[in-house]
């Protein structure tokens, strides 16, 4: 089996800085495991690796889709596996870095996505109903068709509710059953999962500072530019593509619309990011293969990378000296 490393953790924990140090020590190339960093022009809000960082270590699966197009987990799976093969062919080690757990699991396990027949008319009818009746009505229908899925999907998440109903309507199978198969799928690679974590108070302080830094670096201008290009971000119910609900963008929209102050938009984004980090950790805590490393305010990326190298053990001898 090919050896693959996955470095995971909540947003703001410090994965990027550590990953650069670790990649250099491992003679590795980085594969982004972030569902929003695939989109071109969404750089500041997704905390995408800078051009200087990408020059320091080669990155894969950044800027591969336009924000206005749908990008699926199945497509990511194909591209990620191709990237693994490409990196291996150069005698280097693939290093996944990110916080999108489902994307990682899809890339590294044997799960196969069963196709769902396209039914544009049915999908559009659901979006029309959501706009008129509200997503709570559709969520109630999903609770009857697929109770497990309804428990995991927010009542306000129109896109995921409609996707789950569409799968059930077109295949007769619950999307939750598909997800259970994903969780049980065998690994295709000799994957070593490393996790970075922090005390919650420390992580939340870092998140709040990072949001302020994003704004100072031009996040608001980035959102405005994308809107002018026709990208529709929404705090509401009807975003039909992944990018439309991107954290770091939809929270800025009320400010640009004159509905709140800049300070209120920043506070809302900080709160949303903290909640997202909590959801990420809930997901990753269920992944028993992860070897966790606790960081604190004094943790330097180079020192953390050294600790991770110890966890990797024999991989250093067999994976980096080829």
Buried (B, 14 or more C-beta within 10 A) or exposed (E): EBBBBBBBBBBBBBBBBBBBBBBEBBBBBBBBBBBBBBBEBBBBBBBBBEEEBBEBBBBBBBBBBBBBEEBEBBBBBEBBBEBBEBBBEEEBBBBBBBBBBBBBBBBBBEBEBEEBEEEEEBBEEBBEBBEEEBBEBBBEBBBEBBEBBBEEBEBBBBBBBBBBBBBBBBBEEBBBEBBEBBEEBEEBBBBBBBBBBBEEEBBBBBBBEBBBEBBEEBBBEBBBEBBEEEBBBBBBBBBBBBBBBBBBBBBBBBBBEEEBEEEEBBBBBBBBBBEBBEEBBEBBEEBEEBEBBEBEEEBEBBEBBEBBBEEBEEBBEEBBEE
